[in-house]
Amino acid sequence: MAGKKASDRNGNPEQAGKKTLGLTVTKAGDFSEWYTQVVTKADLADYTPVSGCIVFKPYSYAIWERIQQLLDSRFRKLGIKNAYFPLFIPESLFKREAQHVEGFTPEVAWVTHAGEEKLGERLAIRPTSETIMYDSFSKWIRGWRDLPLLINQWCSVVRWEFKYPKPFIRTREFLWQEGHTVHESKEDADRQVSAMLSVYREVVEEHLAIAVISGKKSEKEKFAGALYTTTLEALMPDGKALQMGTSHNLGQNFARAFGISFLGKNGEKQIPWQTSWGMSTRVIGALIMAHGDDYGLVLPPKIAPIQAVIVPIVFDDTKEKVLAAAAGIRRQLEQEGITVEVDDRDTYTAGWKFNEWELKGVPIRVEIGPRDIEKQQIVLFRRDTRQKETAKMPAAAAAVKGMLAEMQDALYQKSRQHIESSIADAGTIQEIAAAAKGRKLAKGFFCGSVQCEEEIKGKCDGATSRCMTLGSSEKKGKCVVCGKEGVAAYFGKAY
Amino acid sequence: MAGKKASDRNGNPEQAGKKTLGLTVTKAGDFSEWYTQVVTKADLADYTPVSGCIVFKPYSYAIWERIQQLLDSRFRKLGIKNAYFPLFIPESLFKREAQHVEGFTPEVAWVTHAGEEKLGERLAIRPTSETIMYDSFSKWIRGWRDLPLLINQWCSVVRWEFKYPKPFIRTREFLWQEGHTVHESKEDADRQVSAMLSVYREVVEEHLAIAVISGKKSEKEKFAGALYTTTLEALMPDGKALQMGTSHNLGQNFARAFGISFLGKNGEKQIPWQTSWGMSTRVIGALIMAHGDDYGLVLPPKIAPIQAVIVPIVFDDTKEKVLAAAAGIRRQLEQEGITVEVDDRDTYTAGWKFNEWELKGVPIRVEIGPRDIEKQQIVLFRRDTRQKETAKMPAAAAAVKGMLAEMQDALYQKSRQHIESSIADAGTIQEIAAAAKGRKLAKGFFCGSVQCEEEIKGKCDGATSRCMTLGSSEKKGKCVVCGKEGVAAYFGKAY
């Protein structure tokens, strides 16, 4: 019996995995089906009877909670306070800002009845909360002492898209945070927009280990009602860009529509400047796509709900000794702030456990068996490289910590290398089309006009501008479409 | 100029308060208006254009976040995992459990349209998530190894009540957590129900400092679809009971309705037992009512977002010295884990600040002026007793810590004393009516039947059974209505 279990450890886990719980397609072979299988088999999400809505199962919700902590602590340091506004927006309020209503109305879910009664006015389920929040802001803000007003909200929003849904990436209800600030001047608002994009970049690059490009959205792609939108864009393995977070300067558009004004330091009534910015559970989709492999999910250590899993290799005669050693290692790792679990389930074989934790993308697996105890060592398995190393027991925490840091860095470097090697310079529309076809981002000069954008979209198989570079160090040049002056911009297909 | 500011400190803050921002009614004089004024003037909540829905402003949301932390850490220790299920419930799913649908349908908000399209099936906005969750559970649970399933969700729910709304206490949308568990046996479910009520009791009594009575709900008052409901009930100063948290054993009703079954250890197909339990933002209403006074909110130290506020008494010539001392005290308090703010706004007088922080219920105000620095002391003002004490500067943290602990204890003892002195023994319906009229809870024997409950309600000005005692040590006796055997129960009006 002991022999049987031992063979699981030394046997071929992949074979066992394929039979029981592993993926049946490769990432390169069928990317879309691979994604669906990772989402369901790694126990991240489940489909529901509400079309386009998913269950965020505990494992993906724990990832979201990590992202929440990372963002929330940074928001706090910037003086931003959390609040909660109603889910419902009366139709009249929702329709007050012209561009905003045009952008969002086609996707709004409407409440028309309560109990047996028909409501006097339809209520929109928030697709975003500008309109309900700014009605309150107009009552709260009186003078310059009330500014800046810095509010954030964690909630779910509903956008009833009719395109094919995809868990995390495109669902009709999703979770997010939406920040909303009010400032005395355009410059203050500009600074806030840029500060929030920096927070997002730090979390995405340093914690999610996903490299991004950033810039300004074109007129056509900007947030409905905004003066301008800044964005972080990641590149997925299928060559499509994925928006990771956006930060908008709303100008004075909403303030005028909602009657927000303040008495300035000069004693005169003024119209304030506003920003809004958000990051959503979409980034979990990016995390899966960017790092996963043919064995399942691969989670960057800084975001993984479980950073290390200890799998004791248990035989009947040495069970107690091995479990005690596993508990010791667990304590050692926990003392160093590593989140760790011991998988001591006796209803599964070690081989089965190896496969399951690989599927779930836990960064490091620690194996301890009786022979390891004899040698006073543990075996470390690193999820991304799938390489094994041994470490001496007293140095377990240092070894795990070092390996976690190496893995975090390696994932980011790989992502950085992927996006950088996937940017093709384009001097013509044809070159943009060729880049899109080759799963690359095109970089070319662009004037940002709606007409030029439409022309590119029509001729490049749906590729659109992703963002226009911001930096003053970037060169200017002639728009690849109209030849007028433009800035360097990225083009590609997008999720 | 310096003299003017100094007089604010030594003047009469109450007078200043009444003119600028204080309450215009007393708690005893007009309890309902007092409540409304505390909610709005302490900046806890605001009304919105959506009838019956409020904004949870940053200050009340911070209280809710404290409650979330307290509950969440306890849930985690019990192995309960957070997840997120859709906001929407298809009508057919919502109507699957007969008693449940009867209980909730009159208050459901219905989504009928998305964009320009009429939906094929109406969607309920969740009033509670049993029906949408248990449809998923029926797919997740296969065998005894999958049990217990222990899930919690933080979200908002919507119950479109037509009674007069009251911020926190009765709003059409509110925030809560809802826990849902599935077990092999009734005994396991019973234990879970009781464990969750204990968690709620600990948070309510030890942190919110509100004394409660607990027990089982009668047939009429139990959760729609449950086998039985256990509850914690607090007594508000107006003599009305307020439900602080409930924990239900759902029996096998929902499992049967949603087709949840599992292969037991004996190899046979079995129907599991389920529980659900919740605590909502209603408890913030209880917090306000229970502890507030004629000067505003009074927050128990363990739940206060700001435990101590330092108000430097600033004169032009000693400003730097005083602000430096305030910063030193701040560091000292923070090192002891006390959440502290320094109110160094130079646009308000010290007297104005005193009133504002009293209105907001901050447990301790620390005053530091130039004369205090000379004496190497600080002045501590305790919010509930409104008494001042001095402490030597090097002992500031110990003094504040001690005062916080005393205040926490005093608030709880006062609450305990209030509920215990407000229980009147009742041997007849008339005595229940008299107790209710005298703002008391009546305690009498009760059989728990719907008929007897209706009779009491009709004859006691709306008082109903609040809970039936659980303990085996409680005596049994004859029901005050029908004379059949009953257990001791509490009766009273309720929010």
Chai-1 contact restraints between the chains, C-beta under 6 A:
chainA,res_idxA,chainB,res_idxB,connection_type,confidence,min_distance_angstrom,max_distance_angstrom,comment,restraint_id
A,D46,B,S136,contact,1.0,0.0,6.0,A-B,restraint_1
A,T48,B,P86,contact,1.0,0.0,6.0,A-B,restraint_2
A,P49,B,P90,contact,1.0,0.0,6.0,A-B,restraint_3
A,P49,B,L93,contact,1.0,0.0,6.0,A-B,restraint_4
A,V50,B,P86,contact,1.0,0.0,6.0,A-B,restraint_5
A,V50,B,F88,contact,1.0,0.0,6.0,A-B,restraint_6
A,C53,B,P86,contact,1.0,0.0,6.0,A-B,restraint_7
A,V55,B,F85,contact,1.0,0.0,6.0,A-B,restraint_8
A,V55,B,S136,contact,1.0,0.0,6.0,A-B,restraint_9
A,F56,B,A83,contact,1.0,0.0,6.0,A-B,restraint_10
A,F56,B,Y84,contact,1.0,0.0,6.0,A-B,restraint_11
A,K57,B,A83,contact,1.0,0.0,6.0,A-B,restraint_12
A,P58,B,K81,contact,1.0,0.0,6.0,A-B,restraint_13
A,P58,B,A83,contact,1.0,0.0,6.0,A-B,restraint_14
A,Y61,B,N82,contact,1.0,0.0,6.0,A-B,restraint_15
A,Y61,B,A83,contact,1.0,0.0,6.0,A-B,restraint_16
A,Y61,B,Y84,contact,1.0,0.0,6.0,A-B,restraint_17
A,K81,B,P58,contact,1.0,0.0,6.0,A-B,restraint_18
A,N82,B,Y61,contact,1.0,0.0,6.0,A-B,restraint_19
A,A83,B,F56,contact,1.0,0.0,6.0,A-B,restraint_20
A,A83,B,K57,contact,1.0,0.0,6.0,A-B,restraint_21
A,A83,B,P58,contact,1.0,0.0,6.0,A-B,restraint_22
A,A83,B,Y61,contact,1.0,0.0,6.0,A-B,restraint_23
A,Y84,B,F56,contact,1.0,0.0,6.0,A-B,restraint_24
A,Y84,B,Y61,contact,1.0,0.0,6.0,A-B,restraint_25
A,F85,B,V55,contact,1.0,0.0,6.0,A-B,restraint_26
A,P86,B,T48,contact,1.0,0.0,6.0,A-B,restraint_27
A,P86,B,V50,contact,1.0,0.0,6.0,A-B,restraint_28
A,P86,B,C53,contact,1.0,0.0,6.0,A-B,restraint_29
A,P86,B,E173,contact,1.0,0.0,6.0,A-B,restraint_30
A,L87,B,E173,contact,1.0,0.0,6.0,A-B,restraint_31
A,F88,B,V50,contact,1.0,0.0,6.0,A-B,restraint_32
A,P90,B,P49,contact,1.0,0.0,6.0,A-B,restraint_33
A,L93,B,P49,contact,1.0,0.0,6.0,A-B,restraint_34
A,P106,B,G115,contact,1.0,0.0,6.0,A-B,restraint_35
A,E107,B,G115,contact,1.0,0.0,6.0,A-B,restraint_36
A,A109,B,V111,contact,1.0,0.0,6.0,A-B,restraint_37
A,A109,B,A114,contact,1.0,0.0,6.0,A-B,restraint_38
A,W110,B,H113,contact,1.0,0.0,6.0,A-B,restraint_39
A,V111,B,A109,contact,1.0,0.0,6.0,A-B,restraint_40
A,V111,B,V111,contact,1.0,0.0,6.0,A-B,restraint_41
A,T112,B,T112,contact,1.0,0.0,6.0,A-B,restraint_42
A,H113,B,W110,contact,1.0,0.0,6.0,A-B,restraint_43
A,A114,B,A109,contact,1.0,0.0,6.0,A-B,restraint_44
A,A114,B,W160,contact,1.0,0.0,6.0,A-B,restraint_45
A,G115,B,P106,contact,1.0,0.0,6.0,A-B,restraint_46
A,G115,B,E107,contact,1.0,0.0,6.0,A-B,restraint_47
A,G115,B,W160,contact,1.0,0.0,6.0,A-B,restraint_48
A,S136,B,D46,contact,1.0,0.0,6.0,A-B,restraint_49
A,S136,B,V55,contact,1.0,0.0,6.0,A-B,restraint_50
A,W160,B,A114,contact,1.0,0.0,6.0,A-B,restraint_51
A,W160,B,G115,contact,1.0,0.0,6.0,A-B,restraint_52
A,E173,B,P86,contact,1.0,0.0,6.0,A-B,restraint_53
A,E173,B,L87,contact,1.0,0.0,6.0,A-B,restraint_54
